[in-house]
Amino acid sequence: MAGEDRLSGLHDDLLRRVLHFAPAKEAASTTALSRRWRTALWRSSGAVNLETCVQNYRHGLYSSTRDEAFYSGRDTFVSAALAALDAADGGHVKRLTLRLSDRDDTALDDFLNRNRHSCYEDSEHKVVDVLLSHPAARRAEELRLVAEGHSSEAYEDREICWSQVGVYRLTLDFLPLETLRVLELTNCKGLGVPKAAAAVALPLLSSLRLRHCVQSLGSLQCIIDAAPVLSAVCLESVQIDDHDIKDYYYIDDNGEEIDPPLPKEDGLLGLSCPAATLLVLERCMWKKKDYMPHRNRSDNEKPVALVAAEIHAPRLRRFRYKGLLRPFSFSPQPPEMEQVDLEFFPDTDYRNNDPDRDLLATFWRLVRSFTSAKDMKLSIKLEAIAVVSKARQAELLPAFSSLKRLELHGVHGENVKKAALGIANLLRCCSVLRDLRINLTTEDHHTSKNHEHTREFLKRKFRSSRDNPVDRFDCGCDSEEGHDEAISSVAYDEVSEIPALSQRSFECLQSSLSRVGLQFRFEKLNCLGVKLIKFFAENAMVLEEIHIDSGNGRFCRDVRRKIETCITHSSKRGNQEVPSFAVLTLKR
């Protein structure tokens, strides 16, 4: 019926829950949607979500006109934000969100911190401090402060750089310490602990997320120590340093910025998260060996030291790491670990050629901390984890006695034998493995950033189509017809074996491995992906399913017949007439 007010039929609690996530401006406008909402139901939702896009007036206007327009817009936003906090029922909010966005980090800094008259930082005009000082915010349970500039998203496989981080600072005395449960900060120059403050307590804090931030290790540890129920610690693109934030800025007698003194020699850093069940360390930059933070010097020119860090997280169940291979260790090993996700970035030539480094030992000693894990995802160059000698294998290779599922994203170069040895080393460690997925990428393909960006765009644009342009883009052939012809010509009796795999016996292949997934780009008959299909088809004795994606849908259909022929003549499977497993298309 036209004009029917269906919203009025919904329960108040449901409406409040919906409004709990709505931006303040849109929430207030809902009074025009329903007769019942004219009582300003949004005020009792328990949330104030403040959002704005900072308008940069730096182009095309004279200085005075530009500044007046810019700061007037800032003041209007602050007034509206304070009014929204004033309107909250009960005098306080449970969820407070401040989300600012702009393509210019300098404009964000001016918006959040500057005085319109002097253009210097002014504590009375710091937007974050003003909002957090409001009485309605002093009992907040969830606090999210997000300032997203042009550098807030990283597309390259590298760690965060100094020049990309921070447009506001925050200290604990501005936070609702007694009630805070969730704290998320983006683009913060540092969350600090006031020196003059008494013992800090965060009795209810259960989730801490820092994203694109600068954070001193000492202050971070103080915050964690003050939160006895902090179960989730997520650090994403964070510069972690064992110096206080103030050490980054030194001013001489003439008011000029100078480089701070060099820090002491690198030592073992420690991070203790006694209550954490989830720990995320993504794209984080740890302390540098050559500490030269002058803004005119490029961060990418300086080598990054191997910073040893010991993590104490005895209750950890899930761990995710993305970054350079570093000598982390867990003491003690988390006994109830369930999921581990490790993605290691390509290293620099400087570090790869350093004679004092043993990347092989660094990797295997790190993964040794997760021998109790049940599910592991690993992204690394396969040649980098290949242990050749039996003596080194006995020294380095751990036993993953509980690992049921392994997802391996392996980059490999021309040395296919060594890459296969890396896979063999992992299989040797996984005696009870049931589910194995291997995504293979050649080194040249992996380093082509334009390819990856285009592929992600096509995936989003054609997400609903299985036979989409991504498949043709991935196949690396001049035409689909030529690719199909190459597939049809595959003769599995001509596919060579891989000595690193075929000449060894793996316990999981004999008793537990029931599902294998292989994703690769079919380029030639003897590519590593085709060799692995043959290996698992012949040697996985309890295999139930093998899922294949070569970048072309016809490959899976044609490969089953060829596998049947291969198995019929294989002595390893007792001359079976047909395979006992299903050959399926791998779903991405």
C-alpha positions, 0 to 999 in steps of 0.5 A: 500500500502506498504510504504505508509506514512499515518501520513503525511496526518494528520493535524499538530494540531492533531499530536502536540496533540499526541506528547504533551503526548509522552516522550521526547525521543520517541517524538524526535525519531518520525522524522524517522516515517514521512517525514513531521515530519523531521521538528521536529514537536515535538518541537512545541507540547508545552510539554517536558515529561522526564522519566527514570528508575533510575539504582541502582548500589549498588550491585556487584560493588566496591564503586568508580566504583558504584558511577561513573556509577550511577552519570554518568547516572544521569548527562547524563539524566540531559544533555538530559533533558536540551537539550530537554528544549533548543529545545522547540519552542518559548523558553518555554513549556506549560507542563513539566513532570519529572517521575522517578522510582526505587525500592529503595528510597535511589537511588532516593534520591541520583539521585535527590540530591547528589554530586558525590564527597561528597555524601551530598546534593548539591543545584547545583546538585539537579535535580528538581531545575536545570530543573525548573530553565531552562528558558523554564520551567519558563512559564510552565502551567502544572508541574508534578514531580513524583518520584516513589519508592518501597513505593509509592504504598500502598496495606493495609488499613492504613494511610501513615507512616513517613518512606515512604515519600519524596525524594526531597524538593521544594519551591515556588520560583522555580515554574512558579507562574504566568502561573501555572495551574496544579501542581502534586507532588509525593514523595516530602518532602514538598512544602514550602514557602520561608520566605524571599519571598514577597506575593505569588500569583498563579493567574491561579492555578486550580488543586493541587495534592500531593501524598506520600508527607510531607506537613506542614499545614501552607505552604499548607494553604498559597499556597491555599490562593494564588490561587483564582481559585484553584478548585481541591485539592487532597491530597493522602497519605500525612503527614499533620502536623501543624509544619514546615518541618524544625521541623522534623530534629534537629541536636545537636552540634556533628552533630547527629540527635535528636528528636525534642521537643514535640508539643503543645497539640492537637487542632482544625486544620483548612483547608480553600479551598474557591474556591474548588469544589473537595477535596480529602483526602486519606490515609493522616496522621494528627498530632500525639498525641504521637509525636516520629518521631525518625527513630528507632521507629516504626510508627505502635507502636504509637497510632494515636490521634483523630485530630479534623479538620474544613474544610471551602469549601463552594463551594464544590461539590465532596468530597472523604475521605479514612482513619481512622474515624476522627472528621472532620467538614465542616463550613459551610455545602457545599450547592451544594454538589453532590458526597461524597465518604467515606471509613473508615479503620479498627481501632486499638484496642487501639482506639476502646477500648478508653473510651473517644472516641465516634466513633458513634457520630463522624461518624454521625456528620461527615456525617451530613455535607453532607445532601445536597449530591445527591450521596453517597458512604460509606465503613464502618463496619456496627455495628460501625454506629448502633444507638440503642436507640431512644433518640440517633437516634433523636440526631444523625441521619441527614436527607439526603433530596436530596440523590438519590443514596447510595452505601454502602460497609458494613463489618459485624461480627457475630452480624447480628442484629446490622449490620442490624440496621446500614442499617436501620439507613441509610434508615431512613435518606434517604427519597427520595432514588431511587438507593441503592446498598449494598455490604456485606463482612464478617469481616473475609473475609475483613481482609484476605489481601491475598484473596483481592490481589489474587482476584484483580489479577484474575479480571485483568487476566480474565476481559473479562469473566463473569463466571471467577475464581473470582466467584468461588474464592468468593463463599467460597464453596468446589465445584460449585456443592455443592453451586448450591445444597445449592441455590436450597434448599433455601426456602424463607418462612424459611428465618427469618426476620430482626427485625431492618428492618421489624419492621420499616417503611421507607419513601423511601421504600413506595415512591421512592426506585426503584432500589436495588443492593445486592452483598454478598457471599452466605454461608448459608440460613439465611445469611444477604444477603438472608435476605435483598433480602426477605426484599426488595422484600416484603417491597419496594413498588415501586421497579422496579429492584433488582440486585443480585450477590452472587458469583454464576450465578445460584443464580439470575436465581433460586431466581426469582421463589422463590421470586414469591412464597414469594410475593404470600403469602405476605400480604404487597404486596396485594397477588400479583401473580407475582412480579412487579419488575425484578430480574437481575444479578448485574454487577460488 
